Amino acid sequence: MKRSLSLLILLLAPACLYAQQRLEGTVRAGRDATPLEGVAVLLKSGRAGTTTDAAGSFSLPVASLPDTLLVTLLGFESRQLPLASLPAAPLQLTLIERSTGLKEVTVVSTGYQDIPQERATGSFTQVDRELLNRSTSPDLVSRLEGVTNSLAFDRRGMYGERTDSKPALRIRGLSTLYANKAPLIIVDNFPYEGDIANINPNDVESVTVLKDAAAASIWGARAGNGVIVITTRRGGYGQKTQVSFQTSVQRTDKPDLHYSRSFLPANDFLDIERLLFEKGFYPENDRRTLSPAVETWIQEREGLLSAEEAGARINAMRQVDVRDEALQHLYRPGLHQQYALNLNGGGNTYRYYLSAGYDRGLSSLIGNEDRRVTLTSQNTLRPLPNLELSAGLTYTGREAEENGLGISGLSTAGWTNIYPYAQLADAQGNALPIVRDYRNAYTSQAAEMGLLDWQFRPLDELRLRDKTSTATETRLNGSLAYELLPSLKARALYQYKQLGNRTTDLNSVDTYYARNLINRYTQADGTRIIPVGGILSEWGNSQATHSGRLQLDYAHALGKQGYLSALGGAEVRQNRQFSNPHAILYGYNPEVAQGQTALDYLSFYRTRPTSSARIPSPDARRTEYTDRYVSYYANASYVLRGRYTLSASSRWDASNLYGVKTNQKGVPLWSAGLSWLVSEESFLHLDWLSLLKLRATYGLAGNTEKGVTAFPTVSYVSADLLSRLPFAILRSAGNPQLRWEKTATLNAGLDFGFFRDRLSGSLEYYRKQGSDLLGDRFIDPTSGIISGQDGFVRNRVNYADVRTTGWDLALRSDNLTGALGWQTHMLLSQVRSQVTGYEERQRPAVSTNTYFFASPPPVVGRPIETVYSYPWHGLSPASGDPLVPVEGQLGTNYSAYQQSLTPEDLVYHGSAVPRWFGGLRNTFTWKGFSLSANLTWKAGYFFRRSSIDYSLLFNSGVAHIDYRDRWQQPGDEDRTQVPSLPASLNYSRESYHTYSEALVEKGDHVRLQDVNLAYTFAGRQDKALPFQQLKLFLYARDLGILWRVNGYGLDPDYINTTYPPSRSLSAGLQLTF
């Protein structure tokens, strides 16, 4: 016992010694007393050094005095303070700016450490809290658009009415073909794999984009696509308690349903229907849905209606526009409310941040609503001068009601679009039925057949359906930092994250879904296979992640002119995902919460009006994924004379996904960089040169794809339709040589500032080389492997290569600095991705149309994402058919033409994603007023617009306004490229026109992204006001395109959606006490 006590005293002795000699203080800006983060505070003797935190505070061990304290920060005049003895109270230091304002970025966060900008060799873009709060969007991602260099937003994956879905994010283009393309998201030092919509933007301190190897390679095998580091807010030591409240209300216009060109007014559509009816195109059976107009003509033909009565009905239909009906009855202006309250501060040994947020959004679709509650608690305690303990808890709860019905939800069986003269309500506002699934002549006899009402009334469905989704996220963070020596700190960090999602879909017995299913399975003798009642469906999934890290931080002045900082550590991580079986209760009674599950799901039953089928059964599958990672890493930087910086990092990652041998599971990655602060050299003291810094980095990062493994994989199916025995399908042959994808990045940068930083910015060039990328290798189709819907049997192995190059330019100018201030920010990025290695024999034939898909086959020398088309040869003067060359002659043998083409015969237009993009933001200030407007632009890319496809028009009711511009008589070929109405369908003809170069457009455009107007009351300047600061603001977003190349009024960002985002206007306030 005595020996143990003695050992404990020896271990604690250094802590006691440090407690006796510590120099503490705060550094602020001389102009407005703003706390400065990232200030380098060094003892000139070289015995100790540190940097200030977010509150501008520092704490430094002092071994002996006298000494001299050196305080430096890029953009400020350095200070030297002689220390004869330890001050009795914490120091209060101020630094004088060299320029007219603070630098936009002073400290960047990598998720492992905070680096002062002056010591950074890598490429970073940081968005601080002030710039994030310029926008009022409830999600964090949309607040980054137009204000972040190198970060592109790709919305080609948005379809239909989902203009609010998340865009694909790209940092400096792509460096992979088939692996994960998304950047790595870091939240509070650990990877984040949840829904980023769970993060409340009001709790975010900054967002940092890591773009090159020196910045991102510390994250190793998952950093090949770049890294986005999200740092949440914290309190500060020695900071008075501050209470902040923010609220805003956002109103969004109804969507523009008249935007889509895939629509024909009722008058034109009825003429087409009449023409097809006269040709006997519509089969008259109970399963074929027929429009009201066709039913009217049938009744006229059979003598049930007179010509006058039928004509009156048709004329009434010509006056209806379903888009106007939908706008009146199905849509409303969207409304979103935000409330955020936070409390932060700290004393000498304790700091804290507490926040609560509530969001409520009413969608533009009547019946859709979402709510979000966020709670955050971050606490840090320093019980000993060399010991710091932190704990944080974040909870997010979201609930959404998804009962809305948009115009896309009105379509019927066999028809992609609803007929344009559908009427949803009568003059008194009563709900009217529309055709759904079956012929109206059949469903109108439901009562006579002893069935439930079989009509579909959209307006009734809005109040009958009850679908809700809930999502919860809990993040628990803990850390311990212990100062072992004046220059050595040990840290242990842990994070636990739990996600849960659940959806409940209750269709009451009065909903069309329940009535339709009950009626379909009602037998001829009246036996109801599905019991009368509601139908309740539930499904969900969950995720649990454990992450841990042990790290040593070293910072020490070497001699009188050098400073070394280094870190090293190990990290482990496990992520488990669960998907629970889908549950269904038939005959559900919500009053007693009871339903039935004991149904026969294996037997086939006769269904009305024809055919047979099984009862929709619950999903019998439960999925579980477990991913484990282990990493070892080190990072170091050396600064000499405050001007020369050398950095290096290394990391080794391993995962259970890769290789069948131990040495294949891991990959070593590294980076190196250097920078030279030229403007600090004695030979370059120019009054007009504020900053000149050169930097260069090179390194290796990685990427992963969870869908590919080293082992053969099978997919189990519960039962075969005939044998009723369980079986499995071989999905992949596996790849025992599977390796991590690797990306080598070279980055060269120039940071500059002129005329006391009236003009400042950076220019960067980068080159990324992706190697060992996954590529398709087709295998023998007799292998029995089923790997896709396109008929090809493939396996993915590491053999492909990609090169991406580009430039990034960021400029800031202080145009006016007096009472009227004017500041301009300009961002410009250029990116080009090119396939440099791919097996040409793996490319499919042109006749498969795969070259016209969203992700065409890779071609060496071309971008990863490209636009191809058939060559266009005009229209026939005699018939208006598209012309194609076959055996040297122009004709109409489309099938033979398509079969004869090779990939080299196609027209290559260029990139499908912008090669150039950027933004221009101007901000004007006068007294308390601030006005800013942000323009964004994209250029150097192409997209394929839609046009009339007669096969879709005849078979699915998909019309197009181009129909009005079709060829109708000889000579029209000189004014139009729209083919004539064919006498009979030729699917090859329609395919050729759909994918021809006549429909490819340039995507270049300029957009007015948003405008912000604010007024700030500074309470601390007027002691009569009860608050420290009050800010009132108006914010408008999605204000429209100012200029575009295409002449059809199309928004190239939303080429696959029914309409673009609607304009929104927000009003709110920020109040600080």
N, C-alpha and C positions, 0 to 999 in steps of 0.2 A: 504493500500500500504506500509506504513512504517513497519507494523508488518510482511508483507511478505518479505520485504527487510532484516529486522533483522534476520528472520528465515533463509534466504538464506546465510547470512554472517556466521551464526552459523554452517550451514551445510558445508560450504566451509572452515571453519577455520582449521579442521584437515588436509585438503590437504595442506594448506599453511604451517602448522607446519611441516608436513613431508618434504615439499620442502626445508625447512631451514636446515634439518638435514638428509641427505642421503649419504650413503657411496657407491660409485660406483667403478667398476674396471673390470679387465679382468684377467682370469687365463689361462695360457698356459703351455704346456709340456716343461720341461727344455731342452730336447734333440734337438727338431726341431721347437720349438715355435708354435706347433699345438694348436689351441684353444681347450680347454677341456670342454665338455658338462657334466652336471650332477654333478659338484663339489658342495659338501655341504659347504656353507659359513655361519658360525654361530657366533653370539656374545656370548662369554663365560658366560656372565651374564644371558643368557637365554632370553633376551628381544626380540630377532628377529633372523630370519634365512631364507635362501633361497638357490636356486641352480642356477648354471650358465646355460645359454641358448646355442644354437648351435654355437654361436660365442665366447663362453667362457665368456660372460659378465654377471655381476650381479649388482643388485641395492638393497640396504638394508637400511631401516629406522633406524636411531640412535636416541634413546630417550635421552641418557646422556652419557658423557664420564668422566673419562677414562674407557676403557674396553679392552678386548682382542679378536682379531678376530681369529677364528679357521677355517682352510681350510683343508678339507679331501676329498679323492677320493680313492676308492679301487684300489690297484695296485701302489699307489704313497705314498711317505713319507708325513705325515701330517705336516702342518705349523701352528705356532701360532705367531700372529703379535700384539704386544702391540699398543694401540691407545690412546695417550694422548689427541689428538685433531683431528678434522676432516681434512683430507688431502686436500690441495688446488686443486689437480688434481686427476683424477681417478687412482686407484692403478693398477700397472702392476705386477702381481704375477706369479711365476713359481713354478711348482711342479716337483720333481725329481722322476723318475720311480724307483720302487723297482725291476722291472724285466728288461729283455733285450728288451722289446717292450711294446707298449700299449696293454691293454686288448682289446679283440675283441668287447666286449659289455660293455659299461659304463652306458648307459641310455636306458631303455626300455619304449615304449609307449603303453598304453592300449587304447588309443582313448579318455580317460577322463583325464589322467594325465601322466606326464613323471616321471619315478621312477628310481633313481640311482640303479645300480645293487646291491650295498652293502645293500640296504634297501629292496630288493625284496625277498619275501618268495615264490612266485609262480614260475611256469615253463614257461620260455620264450626262444624263439630262434629268434635272430635278424640277418638280412642280411643288411649290410650297403651299401652305395652308391658305394664304391670301389669294393666290391664283386659283386654287381649287374652289374656294368659296365665291369666286366670281360667277360661277354657274349655280343654279338651284336644282339641277337634275337629282333625282333621288338615288341614282346609281353612280358609283365612282367612275366607271369606265367612260361614260359619256362626258364627264367633266375633263377628261384628258384630251379629247379630240380638238385639234386645231391649236393646241398650246404646247405640244410635245414633239420635239424633233425626232425623226427616224421611226416613229410609231405610226403604222398605217392601219386603217380600219376597212376590212373587206366585208361587204354585205351581200355578196353574190349568193350566200347560203340562206338568205331570207326569202320566204315564199308566201304567197297569199296575202293575208291581212296581218302577218306577224312583223310589222315594222318596228316593234319594240323589243324583238329578240336580240340576243347578244351578237355583235359582229365578231368576226375572226380577227384577232390582233396579230400583226406582223412587225417584228423589229428588224429593220434592214433586210427585208426580203426573206426568201426561203433558202435553206441549206439542206433540204431533205426532199425525197420524192413521196414516200409512203409512210414514213414514221410520223410521230407527233409533231405538228407544225406550230403549236401554241407556245408562247414564251412561258417561262417558269414564273409563277407568282409567289412572292414571299410576303408573309404578314408577320410582323414582330419576330423576325429572325428565323422563321421556319417556313418550309414550303406549304402552300395553301392549295388544297384540291377541292374546296367546297364551292358553292355558288357565290361569286363575287358580289352579287346583289344583296347578300347578307351583311355586307360591310357598310356601316353608316358613314357617308363621306364627312359628316360633321365631327367624327372622332378621329379623322386622319390628320396627322401633322404634315406629312410630305409623301410624295411618290417619286421614286428614283428609278430611272430606266438605265440599266447596265447594258452597254452596247458592244463593247469589244472584249477581247480575251482577258486583258488585265483587270477589267472591271468585273466580268462575269465568270471567269474560269474558276474562281474560288468555289462556285457551285458545281463545278465538275461536269459529270456525265449528263446533266439535265439542263445545261446552260447553252447548248448549241443554238437555240432560237432566241437568245437574249433573256434577260431577267428583269422583272418589274418588282421593285422592293417597296412595300407599303409599310410606313412607320406610323403607328397610332400615337395619340397625344399622351404626354406625361406632365406631371407637375414639376416644379423646380425647387431646389433647396433655397432657403432664404427668401422665398417669394410670398408676398402677402396673398391671402385668400382672395380668389377672383371668381366671381359668379357670372356666367354668360348664358344668355337665352337667345335663341334664334327661331324664327318662325317664318314661313312663307306659304303662299297659296298660288298654285299654278293652274291656269285655265288653258285647255288645248281645244282648238277648233275641231268640229266634226271632220271626218276624213273626206277627201275629194273623190267621191265615187265616180265622177265623170272624167277622171284622169285616165283610166285604163283604155287602151285602144282595142282591147279584146272584147268589144261590145258593138252591137248594132242597134239603133233605135227600133222600136216596135214596127214602124211602117216598113222598113227594109226587111226585117226578119219575117214578118208575115208574108211578104211577097215571095221570099224563098220557100217558106213552108207551103204556100199554095202551089208553087212550081213542083216541089217534091211530092205533094199529095196527088197532083194530077198525073205524075209518073208512076204512082203506086209504090212509092218508096216506103211508106209506113206499114209494117205488119200489124194487123189488128188482132192481137191476142191479149189475154189478161195480164201477162207479165210485162208486156211492152208498154212503157209509159207514153202517153200521147198528150200533147199540149191541148189546152182548151180550144185553140183555133182548129186543130185537126179534128177534135171531137165535134166541133160545130159543123164542119164540112161533111163529116160522116152522117150526122143527123140530117143535114140538108139532103144528102144523096139518098138517104133511106126514107125521105118524106116526113120525117119527124119535125122538121122546121121548114118554113117557107123561105124562098130566096130573100125576101125582104127582112124576115126575122134573123136569118143567118148574117145578112149584110149588116144589119144594125149591130149585132154582137161584135162582128169583126171591126167595124168602125169605132166602137167603144174601146176595143183593145188597142187600137192605133193611138189612142189618146193617153195611154198609160205608160209610165216609165218606172220600172221596178227600182231604179236607183233612187228616184225621188221618194218612192214608197218606203224604201229601206231607211233613207235619211230621216224621214219623218217618224217612223215607228221603231226602228232598231238601234239608232245611234243617238248620241247626245254629246254635248261638249264635255271633254274630259276634265276632271278636277283632282288635283293632288295637293294635300296638305302635309306640311312638315313642321315638327316641333322638336327642338333639341335644347336640353338644359345640362350644363356642366359646371362642376365645382373643382377648382384646382389651386394648388399652392404648396407650401412647405415651410418647415423650420430648418434649423441647423442640421438636424439628424433625421428628418422625415419629410417625404414629399408624397403627394397624392393627386389623383385625377379620378373624379367620379362623373358619370354622365348617364343620362336617360334620353332616349329618342322615341318618337312615335310618328309614323307615317301612315297616311290613309289616302288611297288613290281610287277614284272612280274612273274606270276605263271609258273610252268613247263608245264601247259596246254596252248597251243597257243590260244589266245583269252581271257584269264583271266588276269585281272590286277586290282590292288587296290591302292588307294592313301589315305593318311591321313594327315590332317593338325591339329596341336595343338597350341593353344595360351594360355598363362597363365600370370596372373598378380596378385601378392600378395603384399599387402602394409600394413604396420603397423606404426601407429603414436602414439607418447606419448606426447600429448599436455601438460599434467601435470605429475609430477613425479609419481603420484599414479593413473593415468588414461591411459589406452592403448586401442586404437581403431584399428581394423584390418578389411580389406576387401579384398576379393579375387574373381577373375573371371577366370574360365577355360572353354575354348571352344574346342571341337573336331568335326571335320567334316571328314567323310569318304565316299569314293565313290569307287564302285567296278563294273567292267565289267565282266559278267559271261557268256561269249560266247564260252568257250572252250568245246571241245568234246573229252573225253578220251576213252580208249578202252572199258570201261564199258558202254559207251553211244552208242556203235555200235550194241547192241543186238536188236533182232527183236521180234515181237509178238510171244509168245509161247516159246521163246528161251531166257534163262538167259544169255548165252554167245554167242558171235558171232562165226560162223564157223571159224576154225583156218586158212583157206586158203583164207580169204577175201582179195581182192586186192583193195587198195584205189586210186591208180593212175597208169596211163600207163607209158610207157617208156619216153614219152615227158612231164610227169608231169600233164597231164590232169586228172580231177576228174572222177572217175569211180563209177557207182552205185553199191550198195549192197542191198541185200534183206531186206525189211522192211515192216512189218505189213501184207502184202498180197503176194500171189504167183506172181512171176515175169511174168509168162505167162499171168496173168490177167492185171497187171498194165502196161505192155508193149503195150496194146491195148487202152490206155487212149485216144490218139488222135482220133482213129477211133470211140470212143464212145462220142466224143465231149467234152472231159474232159481236164483239165490242165495236164501238164506233171506230172506223178505220180512216178517218180524215186527218190530214196534217195541217194544223193551224199554227203558223209560226208565232203569232202574238200570244197565244195561250201557252206555248212551250216556255216562254220567258218566265212565267210565274209558277210553272209546274215543276221544272227541273231543279234539283238541289245537288250541285257538285261542288265540293270544297276540297282544298288542298292545304295541308299544314306542313311547315318545315321548321325545324329547330336546329340551332347550332350553339354548342358550348365550347369555349376555348379556355383552358386553364394553363397559365404560364407561371413558371417559378424560376428564379435564378439566384445564384450566390456568387458574389465576387469578393475575393480575399487577397489583400496586398501582402504577398509573401516577403517581398523586399521593396525598397523604394522604387525600383524600376520593373518589378515583376509582379504580375497579378494573375491569379487563377480564377477561372470562372466555370460554373456548372449551370447549364440551362436545361429546362425540361418543358415540354408542351404536350398537353393532352387535348385532343379535339374529338368531339362527337357530333355527328350529323344524323338527322332523322327526317324522313319525308314520308308522308302518308296522304293518300287521296281516297276520298269517299264519294261515290257517285250513286245517288238515290234517285231512281226514276219511279215516281209514284204511278199507281195504276191508271191515272188519267193522262200520263205522258204518251206521246206517240210511240216512243221506243218500247214501252211495256205493252201497250195495246197491240202493236204490230207483232211482237214476238209471241204473245198469247194467241192471237188470231192465226198466225202462220202454222202453229203446231196444234191447232184444234182439228181433230179428226172428223171424218165425214159423219160419224154417228154422234158428234157433239162432245166426245171425250176431250178434255183439256189436258194435254200432256204437261204444259206449264201452268201452274195454278194461278188463278186470278189474284192479283195483288201487285205490289210494287216490286222492283228489282233493285237490290242493293249490291254494289260491287265495291270492294276495297282492295287496295294494294299499297305497297310501300317498300322502302329500302333504308338501310342505315350504314353508317361508316364510323370506324373508330381508328384514330391515329395516335401513336406514341412516338415522340421524337425526343432524343436526348443528345447533349453535347458537353464535352469537357474541353476546355480551352485555356491556354496560357498566353497572356499578353505581356510583351516586353517593350518598354520604351525607355531609352536612355541616351543622353547626350554623350557623344564620343569626342573627347577633346573639347576645344572651344568653338569649333566650326562645324561639327557633324552631329547628326541626330539619327538614331536607329530605332525603328519600331518594327516589331515582328509579332506574329501569333502562330500558334500551332495547336492542333487538337484532333479529336476523333468524334465521329457522329454516328449514331444508329437511328434507324427509323423503321417502323412497321405500320402498314396501312391495311386494314381489313374492311372489305365491303360485303354487305349482305343484301340480298334481294329476296323478300318473302313471297310465298305463293299468293296468287290472285284468288280472292274469296268472292263467291257469288251466293246470295240468298234470294231465292225465288218466292213469290207470294208474300213479300215482306209487308208487315204491318207496323208502321213506325210508332203507333200508340202503345203497343206492347213489346216492341223491339224483337219480334219473332218472324222467322221465315223458314223456308224448307231447303234442305240440301240433298235429301235422300231421293234423287231422281236418277233415272237410267241414262247415263251419258254415253254409253257405248252403242246402243241400238239406233237404227235409222228409222225415222218416222216420216210419213207422208206430210208434205208441207203444202200450204195453199199459196198461190193457186195451182202450182205444179211442182214436180220434183220431190226430193226427199233429202233429209239432212239429220245430223245429230243435234242434240240440244247444246248450245254454247256452254262449255264446261269450265270450271275453275282451272287455273294454271297449276299443274302439279309439280312444277320445277321450283327449286330453291337454289339460288346461285351464291357462291362465296368466292371471293378473291383475296389472296393474301400476298402482299408485296413487302419484301424486306430489303433494306439497303444498309450498307456499312461504308463509312468513308473515313479517310485520314487526310489531313490537309495542313498546309503551312503557307504563310505569307509574310513577306518582309519588305521594308522600304528603307532606304538610306538617303538622307538629305545632307548635302554638303554646302556650307556657306549660305544656306537658304535659297540656293539657286539651282543646284544640280540634284536630281532625284533619280534613284535607281530602284526599281521594284521587281519582285519575283514572287511567284506562287506555284505551288504544286498540290496535286490532289490525287488520291486513289479511291475509286468507287467500285463497289461490287454489288451485285443483285442476284437474287435467286432465279431471275428470268433467263439468264444467259448461260450458255455453254453446258456441256456435260462433264467437263473437267474443271477443277478448282481454278486453274490459272486462266480459264476463259471467262470466268464470272466477273473479273475485275478489269479496270482500264486505268492506266496512269495518264494524267492530264496536267498541263503546266502553262505558265505564261511568264513573260518578262517585259519590262518597260523602262523607259527612261524619259526624263524631261529636263529642259533647260530654260530657266527663267531669265531670258536674255535681257529684259528691261532692267534687271537689277545689277547688270554689269557696269563697272565704273566707266568703261569706254562708250557707254550708250546712254548717258544721262541727257535726254532730249526733253525739252519742256512739253512738246506735243505728243510724246509717246508715254502713255500711262502703263501699258502692259504689252509685253511680247513674250510669249512662251511657246516653245517647240516641244512636242512630245511624240513618242512612237512606241507601239507595243506589238508583240506577236505572241501567240499562244494557241493552245489546243483545248477545245471544249467538246462536249459530247451530246448525244441525243439517244432516246430510247423509244421503243414501240411495244406496248404491252400486248398487242394482239398477235405477236409472233413469238414463238418459243423454240427452245432447242429440242423439244420432245414432240412426238406425234400427238395430235389432239383429236378427240372424238366429241360428238354432240349426241347426248342421249335423248331419245324420244320415248314418251310414256308407253305408247302402244301403237302397233300397226293397225291400219284400218280393217284389214281382212282377218289376220291371224289373232289380233288383239294381244299380241305378245310384245313386250318391250324390246327395243332395238337401238342401235347406235349408228351414227354416220361418221365416217372418217373425214375430217375437215382439213387436216394438214399433215403432210409427211414429216414435219419437223425439220430442224436444221441443226445437227450436232455442232457445226462450226459457227453458229450464230455469234456475232460480235456487236459491240456498241458502235453506233455511228459516231464519226468524229468530224469536227469542224475546226480547221486551222484559220485563224483570223490575223490579218495584218492591219494595223490602224496607224495613221499618221495624222497629227493634229496641230493646228496653229491657233492659239488664243491671243487676242489682241485688244488693245484699247487706245484710243487717241483723244487728245485734247481733254485731259482729266476725265476720261471715260465718257465724254459726250457721245462718242461712237465706240462701241465695243462689240465683241462677238467671237465666233470660232469658226474655223473651216477644217473639215476632216475628210480624209480619203480612207476607204477601207476595201479590203479584199478578203473574202471568205471562201475557203476551199473545203467542200464537204467530200469526205472519202469513206469507203466502206459502207456506203448507203445501201439500204434495202432496195432491191429491184426484182421485178417479176422474172421468173424462169419457168416457162411452160414445160409440163411433164407429160408423160404418157397418159392419155385419157383412160387407158384400161387399168390404171392403178386403183380405180374405185374411189378416188378422192373427189368430193364435191366442194368446190371452193368459191363459187360465185354464181351470179344470175346470168352472166353473159355467155355461158357455155364453155368457157376456157377453164382448163385445169392448170393451176399455177402454184408455185411455191416461191416464197420470198427469201432471197439470200443476199449476203453482203458483196456487192461488186460494182455498184454505180458510183458516179462522181458528179458533183455540181460545183460551179464557181459563181459567186455573187460579188459584184463590185458596185461601188457607189460613192457619192459625195453627200455630206451634210453641211449646210451653212446656217448659222444663227447670227442675226444682227440685232443690236439694240441701239437706238439713238435717242438722246435727250434733246429734242429739237428746240423746246422752250423750257426755261428753268426759272422764270420769274413768278409773279402772281398767277399768271396763266401758264400752266405746264402742259407740255405736249411730248409724249413718249411713244416711240414706234418700236414694235418687235416684229421681225420677219424671220420665218422659218422656211427653208428650202431643202428638200431631200431628193436625191436621184439614186435609183437602184436598178440593177440589171442582174437577173439570175439566168444562168445558162447551163444546160446539161453538157457535161464534158466527157462522160463515160457511160454508155448504155449499150447493151447487146441489141443490135439492129434486128436480128432474127427473131427477137421476142415481140416485135411489133405486130399487131393484128392487121387484117386486110381493111382497106377503105370501106368496103361494102358493109362492114359491121356498124358503121356510123360512130364508132368510138372516138374518132378524131373530132367530133362535134360535141362531145360531152363536156361537162364542167372541168374534168381532169383528163385531157387527152393523153395518149401514150407519149412517153418521153422521146424526144428526137435530139440527137447530138448536134450541138451548135445552135439550138433554139432555146427560148425561155422555158421554164418549168410549166408555167400556165400560159397557154397560147390560144389564139383564135384561128381556126382553119375554116375554109369554105370551099364549095364547088365553084369552079369558074362559071361565070354568067355569060351567056351568049345571046341574050335578048329573047324577045317573043316572036312567034311566027306571025307574019303579016296576014296569013289566011285564017288562022284559027285562034291565035292568042295563046297557044301552048308555049311553054319554055322550050328553047332549042338546045340540043346537045349534039356534040360531034361524035359520030360513029363511023369508023372506016373512012374518015376524011370528009364526010358529008354531014351537014346539019340536019337533024331530024328529031324524032320524039321517042326513040327507043331508050327510055331512061334506065331500065334494068340492065341492058347490055352495056350502057355507058358506065354505070356505077361499078359493075363487075370488072370493067377493064382498067379502072383507075389504080394507080399506085400512090403512095403517100406523097411522092414528089410531084404528082399532077395537081395536088390541091393548092389552093391559094393560101399562102401564109401571110396573115395580116400583121401579126405582132403580138405583143403581150396582152393578156386578159386582165392584168392588174396595172395600176398606174406606175409608170417609170419615174414620173415627176410628181411631187405633191408638196404642199406647204401651207403656210398661213401668214396673214398680215394683220396685226392687231395694233390699232391706234388708241391711245388713251389721253384724254384731255382732263386737266384738273384746274379748278379755280375755287379758291377758298375751300369750302367744305364739299364742293360738287366734284363728281367724277363721271366722265362719259367715255365708254370704250366700245369699239365695234371690231368684230373679228371676221375677216374674209378667209376662206379656205379655197384651195384650188387643187385640181388633179389633171394630169395630162400624160400623153404618150401611151394610150392603151385603147383597146377596142372592145365592143360588145355586140352581141347579136340581138337585134330587135325581133319582135314577133310580127307576123303578118297573117293573112288569110290562109288557112289550111282547109281545103274543101272536105277532106276526109273527117276532120274534127267537126266541121260545121254540120255535115250530114249525119254523122254518127253520134256526136256528143253535144251538139248545140253550141259549140264554141265559135262564136262569130268574131268578126274583126272589122274595124272601120275601114280598112284597106279595101274591103269588098266594094265600096262606093267608087273606088278608083280603078276597078278592074278593066281589063281589055274587053271591049264590047263590039268593036267594028274595025275593019281595016283602017290603018292609020293611027289607031290608038297606041300601037307599039312605039310610036315616036314620043308619046307623052307619059307613059306609065310603064312600070316593071311588074305590075300585078297581073298574074295570069287570068285567063278567062274562066268563066264558070264551065266546068267540063260536062259533057253529055253523060259520062259515066266515070266512076271513081278509078283512078290509077294511083295507088299508094306510092309508087316510085316517083311519079310526077310530083306529088305533094312533098315527098321527102327531099327531092332535088331543090325545089323552090325554098323550102324552109331553111336548108343549110347552104344556100347559095350566097355568093359575095354581094348580091343585091341587097341583102338584109344586114350587112355588117356596117356598123357605124363607129365613128371615133367617140371616145368618152370624155374628151377634154371639156372642162367646165370650171366656172368660178361661182362660189356660193357665199351668200351672206349668212354666216353661221349663227351669230348672235350679237346682241347689243345689250349693254349694261349701263344703267343710269343710277347713281347713288349720291346720297348726301349724308355727311357725317357730322354729328354734334360732338365736340370734344368736351366732355363734362369736366375733366381735370383742369381745363382752362377757365371754367366758370364754376366757382365753388357753390353757386346757388343751385346748380343742377344736381339731382340726387344720384346720378350715375357717372361712370367714368367715360363711357362712350356709347353713343346711339347712332346706328347706321340704318337709314331707310333706302330701299333699293327697288328698282324695276328691272326685270330681265326678260328679254324676248329671244326665242330660239327657233331654229328651222324657218328662217324668214324667206327662203327661196333661192333659186339659181338666178344669178345676174347675167350670165353669159354661158352659152353652150354651143358646141360645134354641130351636134345633130339637129336637124330641122323639124323634128317631130314632137318637140316639147317633152321629151323623155328625160327622166332623172337617171343618169348612168349609175348612180350609187344604189338604185333600187330597181334593177332591171327585171327582177322576178316577182315583185310584189304587186298587189292590186292597186296600191296607191302609195305615194311617199308620205313621210311623217307630216303631220299637220302643224301649223304655227302654234306656238304656245307663248303665253305671257304670264310672268310671275311677279308678285309683289310681296315684300316682306321687310323684316327688320332684324337687326342684330343688336342686342343690348348687353352691355358689360358693366358690372358693378365692382 
